[in-house]
Amino acid sequence: MKPILFAVMLALLAGGVSKGQSETDSFEQIKLEYASAPCLSMTFYSIVVSEIFETTDTVAGTALFAKNGRYLVQVGDDSYLDDLTERWSYSLPNNQVLIEPSDPDGASADQFLFITRLDELYNSTILSPDSLYLLRARDDMEGDYPDSMTVLVDAGRKELAELIYYDINEELNRIVLLKTEIKDACADSLFKLNLPDSVDVVRF
């Protein structure tokens, strides 16, 4: 059974949640902290399950998000950087980097920055307090974000534990968050890619 459908069934069984409970729920506090964090650092596993090809790909990753929209995301052999001037996409197997002007409202930003904008983009339903949630896109949401997702929270760590959603290719995506750290600031020196001299540079 797909996780989103499973979550809907749980929501029906769980019934409503009082306003007071919603306001004090761990997920509400976590969303506010992530959205306001000057610097958000994450380590995670990205798991993509393809039912068509009957494959499961698991890769480790790290992410760094600054409050002003800069990010550096590394997933397996791929790296993505936006320093608000240029956006870089580097593939280690191809030893090629694509560079284009930064576009904070573009698809690349949608792909990564939604984790800092959950309250802005989604309506959430508490399925199990301090543990399991169903998110559905707000009517006015624009961009290439998942339409819905299931979110698991680690209330003890006060962190997101896992995001589960289907992408535009109808492949199941699981982002398992291993560690999240909120810092006072992101050093400018962190938003750089250390590329080999032999890299093939393609500019748009």
C-alpha positions in Angstrom: 0.0 0.0 0.0 1.3 3.4 -0.9 2.5 5.5 2.2 0.2 8.4 1.3 -2.9 6.1 1.1 -1.8 4.4 4.4 -1.5 7.8 6.0 -5.0 8.9 4.9 -6.5 5.7 6.4 -4.7 6.5 9.7 -6.1 10.0 9.6 -9.7 8.7 9.3 -9.1 6.3 12.2 -7.4 8.9 14.3 -10.1 11.5 14.0 -9.8 15.2 14.7 -7.1 17.0 16.7 -7.8 19.9 19.0 -6.5 23.3 18.3 -4.5 23.4 21.5 -2.9 20.0 20.7 -2.0 21.2 17.2 -0.3 24.4 18.5 1.9 22.5 21.0 2.7 19.5 18.7 6.3 18.9 18.0 6.0 19.1 14.2 4.6 22.7 14.5 7.6 23.7 16.5 10.1 22.0 14.2 8.6 23.7 11.1 9.0 27.1 12.6 12.5 26.4 13.7 13.5 25.2 10.2 11.9 28.1 8.5 13.6 30.7 10.7 17.0 29.0 11.0 19.9 31.2 9.9 21.7 28.1 8.9 20.3 24.5 8.7 22.7 21.5 8.3 21.4 18.0 7.5 22.8 14.5 6.9 20.5 12.0 5.3 19.9 8.9 3.1 18.0 9.3 -0.1 16.1 6.2 -1.1 14.3 6.0 -4.4 12.1 3.0 -5.2 11.1 2.3 -8.8 8.2 -0.1 -9.1 8.5 -0.1 -12.9 12.2 -1.1 -12.9 11.9 -3.0 -9.6 15.0 -1.2 -8.2 15.9 0.5 -5.0 18.7 3.1 -5.0 20.1 4.3 -1.7 22.7 7.1 -1.4 24.0 9.2 1.4 23.8 13.0 1.3 24.4 16.2 3.1 22.6 19.6 2.8 23.3 23.1 4.0 20.6 25.8 3.8 21.0 29.5 4.6 18.2 31.7 5.5 18.7 33.9 2.4 18.2 31.0 0.0 21.7 29.7 -0.6 22.2 26.0 -0.5 24.7 23.2 -1.0 23.3 19.7 -1.4 25.4 16.6 -2.1 23.6 13.4 -2.9 25.8 10.5 -3.8 28.0 11.5 -6.7 26.0 14.6 -7.5 26.4 18.1 -6.0 24.1 21.1 -6.2 25.1 24.6 -5.2 23.3 27.9 -5.4 25.2 31.0 -4.1 22.4 33.4 -5.3 24.6 34.4 -8.2 25.0 31.1 -10.0 23.6 27.6 -9.7 26.0 24.7 -10.1 25.1 21.1 -10.8 28.1 18.7 -10.7 28.2 15.0 -11.7 31.2 13.1 -10.5 30.8 10.2 -12.9 30.7 12.5 -15.9 33.2 15.0 -14.4 30.9 17.8 -15.7 29.5 20.8 -14.1 26.5 22.8 -15.4 26.5 26.5 -14.5 23.6 28.9 -15.0 22.3 32.1 -13.4 20.7 31.7 -10.0 16.9 31.6 -10.0 15.6 31.4 -6.4 12.1 30.7 -7.7 13.2 28.0 -10.2 12.8 24.2 -10.3 16.1 23.6 -8.6 15.2 25.7 -5.6 11.8 23.8 -5.5 13.7 20.5 -5.4 15.6 21.3 -2.3 14.3 24.3 -0.4 10.8 23.0 0.3 12.0 21.4 3.5 12.4 24.9 5.0 9.0 26.0 3.7 6.7 23.2 4.9 4.3 25.4 6.8 4.1 27.9 3.9 3.5 25.2 1.2 1.4 22.6 2.9 -1.6 22.0 5.1 -0.8 19.3 7.7 -2.9 16.8 9.4 -1.8 15.1 12.6 -2.1 11.4 12.3 -0.3 10.5 15.5 0.8 13.4 17.7 4.5 14.0 17.9 5.1 11.2 15.4 3.2 11.0 12.1 1.7 13.6 9.8 0.1 13.9 6.4 0.9 17.0 4.3 -1.1 18.2 1.3 -0.3 21.1 -1.0 -2.0 24.4 -0.3 -4.3 25.6 -3.2 -2.1 28.5 -4.0 1.2 26.5 -4.1 3.3 27.0 -7.2 6.5 25.1 -8.2 7.7 21.6 -8.6 7.0 20.4 -5.1 5.5 17.1 -4.1 1.7 17.3 -4.0 1.6 15.4 -0.8 3.8 13.6 1.6 4.0 11.6 4.8 6.3 13.0 7.5 7.7 11.2 10.5 9.1 13.2 13.5 11.5 12.2 16.2 10.0 14.1 19.1 12.9 13.2 21.4 15.4 14.8 19.1 12.9 17.5 18.0 13.8 16.8 14.4 12.2 15.5 11.3 13.0 11.8 10.9 11.7 11.0 7.4 9.8 12.4 4.4 8.0 10.0 2.1 6.5 11.1 -1.2 6.1 10.2 -4.9 7.9 12.3 -7.5 6.8 13.3 -11.0 8.0 9.9 -12.3 5.7 8.2 -9.8 8.8 6.8 -8.0 8.7 6.5 -4.2 11.1 8.8 -2.5 12.2 8.4 1.1 14.4 11.0 2.7 15.7 9.5 6.0 17.2 12.4 8.1 20.0 11.2 10.3 21.1 14.4 11.9 19.9 18.0 11.8 21.7 21.0 13.2 20.6 24.6 13.5 23.5 27.1 13.4 23.8 30.8 14.1 25.2 31.4 10.6 26.4 29.7 7.4 30.0 30.7 6.6 30.3 32.1 3.0 33.3 29.7 2.5 31.0 26.7 2.7 29.1 27.6 -0.4 31.8 26.4 -2.8 32.4 23.3 -4.9 35.9 21.8 -4.9 36.1 20.6 -8.5 39.0 18.9 -10.3 41.0 20.9 -12.8 39.9 18.5 -15.5 36.2 19.2 -15.0 34.1 19.9 -18.1 32.4 23.2 -17.6 29.1 23.9 -19.4 27.6 27.4 -19.0 24.1 28.4 -19.9 
